[in-house]
Amino acid sequence: MNQKQFWQLIEAARNQASNPDDGEDVARRATSQLATHSAEEIVAAQQVLWDLRGRISTEHDRLISAGQAWSSSE
């Protein structure tokens, strides 16, 4: 599973949810859909998720550092 397929799975789960903004419901539905895939695809989906979380964490740290630098320059 690549990143595009991962997001397609998430979008399908959101479309099935009664409230697409309910992250827990969407996650449950995505998990149920993912359970029908092969073990290799499940592992690949987990890797996509880890990669995305790593990028989010890196961007968060960069923004925090930029904010600290900005506030100390005042």
Summary of the structure (lengths in Angstrom):
residues: 74
radius of gyration: 16.7
end to end distance: 47.0
largest distance: 54.7
contacts: 171
relative contact order: 0.12
helix: 81%
strand: 0%
